[in-house]
Amino acid sequence: MGFLSNWRIDVAILLVALLAIQTYRLAHEQAEHADTRTAWANDKASWEKRSRQDSERARATEQHWIKQLAEIDANGQKDLAQAKADAIAASDAGNKLRARIAALTANLTASASAATAEQRQAANTAADMLARVQLRLDQAADGIAGFADESHLAGIACERSYQSIAAELTAQGK
């Protein structure tokens, strides 16, 4: 009987020892798990902070570019308005010149007293046709000049936009 009771005590001691070891291991694993969760939470917070900072920087850059492009557009619109005003002034000058040529032609045909009525009629018809052709050529030239001015100014604004953004990207090392 003594042997059996010692054996049971030994098993009980062994079970208590195993239970103590398992309790220690569990506590140790729980502590490591808590440390891992804390480290992961810190990493996550750091990533979120970095992401917010990157997003804010990108927004600031975008707003800066939008502001620059708006300034370039405003300058382009101002240049275009000036070019249109110059084209209107040139067109007015052309109209005045055509009116003066028509008046001179009328005076010339009226003063040709030596010519016969038939010759004067032919001269008037030729002068009228020349005036109409000149008017159409001037109108076409005005249209082409206006288109050329608009295209040229649009190209300049595009180049300015590209150069502005390219300079910033170069400065940022991208």
C-alpha positions in Angstrom: 0.0 0.0 0.0 2.8 2.3 0.7 4.1 1.8 -2.8 0.8 2.7 -4.3 0.3 5.8 -2.2 3.8 7.0 -3.1 3.1 6.4 -6.7 -0.1 8.5 -6.5 1.8 11.2 -4.8 4.5 11.1 -7.4 1.9 11.3 -10.2 0.1 14.2 -8.4 3.4 16.0 -8.0 4.2 15.4 -11.7 0.8 16.7 -12.8 1.2 19.8 -10.6 4.6 20.4 -12.1 3.3 20.0 -15.6 0.4 22.3 -14.8 2.9 24.9 -13.5 5.1 24.6 -16.6 2.1 24.9 -18.9 0.8 27.9 -16.9 4.2 29.6 -17.2 4.3 28.8 -21.0 0.8 30.2 -21.5 1.6 33.3 -19.6 4.8 33.8 -21.6 2.9 33.2 -25.0 0.2 35.6 -23.9 2.8 38.3 -23.1 4.6 37.7 -26.4 1.2 37.9 -28.2 0.4 41.2 -26.4 3.9 42.6 -27.5 3.2 41.5 -31.1 -0.2 43.2 -31.1 1.3 46.3 -29.6 4.1 46.4 -32.2 1.6 45.7 -35.0 -0.7 48.5 -33.7 2.3 50.9 -33.6 3.4 49.9 -37.1 -0.2 50.4 -38.4 -0.4 53.8 -36.8 2.9 54.7 -38.3 1.8 53.6 -41.8 -1.5 55.5 -41.4 0.4 58.6 -40.4 2.8 58.3 -43.3 -0.1 57.7 -45.7 -1.9 60.8 -44.4 1.3 62.9 -44.8 1.9 61.5 -48.3 -1.7 62.3 -49.2 -1.5 65.8 -47.8 1.8 66.4 -49.7 0.2 65.2 -52.9 -2.8 67.4 -52.4 -0.6 70.4 -51.7 1.4 69.7 -54.9 -1.8 69.3 -56.9 -3.2 72.6 -55.6 0.2 74.3 -56.4 0.0 72.9 -60.0 -3.6 74.0 -60.3 -2.7 77.5 -59.2 0.2 77.6 -61.6 -1.9 76.3 -64.5 -4.6 78.8 -63.7 -2.1 81.7 -63.8 -0.7 80.4 -67.1 -4.3 80.1 -68.5 -5.2 83.7 -67.3 -2.0 85.0 -68.9 -2.8 83.1 -72.1 -6.4 84.5 -72.1 -5.0 88.0 -71.6 -2.6 87.5 -74.5 -5.4 86.2 -76.6 -7.6 89.2 -75.9 -4.7 91.5 -76.8 -4.1 89.6 -80.0 -7.8 89.9 -80.9 -7.8 93.6 -80.1 -4.7 94.0 -82.4 -6.5 92.0 -85.1 -9.6 94.2 -84.9 -7.4 97.3 -85.1 -5.6 95.8 -88.1 -9.0 95.0 -89.7 -10.2 98.5 -89.1 -7.1 99.9 -90.7 -7.6 97.6 -93.7 -11.2 98.7 -94.0 -10.1 102.4 -94.0 -7.4 101.7 -96.6 -9.9 99.9 -98.8 -12.4 102.8 -98.5 -9.6 105.2 -99.4 -8.6 103.1 -102.4 -12.3 103.0 -103.5 -12.6 106.8 -103.2 -9.4 107.3 -105.2 -10.6 104.8 -107.9 -13.9 106.6 -108.1 -12.2 110.0 -108.4 -9.9 108.6 -111.1 -12.7 107.1 -113.2 -14.8 110.3 -112.8 -11.9 112.5 -113.9 -11.2 110.5 -117.0 -13.0 112.9 -119.3 -11.2 111.9 -122.4 -12.5 108.3 -122.2 -15.7 107.3 -123.8 -18.7 106.1 -121.8 -18.0 102.5 -122.8 -14.4 102.8 -121.7 -15.4 104.4 -118.4 -17.9 101.5 -117.8 -15.2 98.9 -118.5 -12.8 100.7 -116.2 -15.5 101.0 -113.4 -16.3 97.2 -113.7 -12.6 96.3 -113.5 -12.1 98.6 -110.6 -15.1 97.2 -108.8 -14.0 93.7 -109.4 -10.5 94.5 -108.1 -12.0 96.1 -105.0 -14.2 93.0 -104.3 -11.2 90.7 -104.8 -9.1 92.8 -102.5 -11.8 92.9 -99.9 -12.1 89.1 -100.0 -8.4 88.6 -99.8 -8.2 91.0 -96.8 -11.0 89.2 -95.0 -9.3 85.8 -95.6 -6.0 87.2 -94.4 -7.7 88.5 -91.3 -9.2 85.1 -90.6 -6.0 83.3 -91.1 -4.1 85.8 -88.9 -6.6 85.4 -86.1 -6.4 81.6 -86.3 -2.6 81.8 -86.3 -2.5 84.2 -83.3 -4.9 81.9 -81.3 -2.9 78.8 -82.2 0.4 80.4 -81.4 -0.8 81.7 -78.0 -2.3 78.3 -77.2 1.0 76.6 -78.0 2.9 79.1 -75.8 0.5 78.5 -72.9 0.9 74.7 -73.3 4.7 75.0 -73.3 4.6 77.2 -70.2 2.4 74.6 -68.4 4.7 71.7 -69.4 7.8 73.6 -68.4 6.3 74.6 -65.1 5.4 71.1 -64.1 8.6 69.5 -65.6 10.7 72.0 -63.6 8.9 71.1 -60.3 9.3 67.3 -61.0 12.9 67.8 -61.8 13.4 69.7 -58.6 11.7 66.9 -56.7 14.0 64.4 -58.3 11.2 62.5 -60.1 
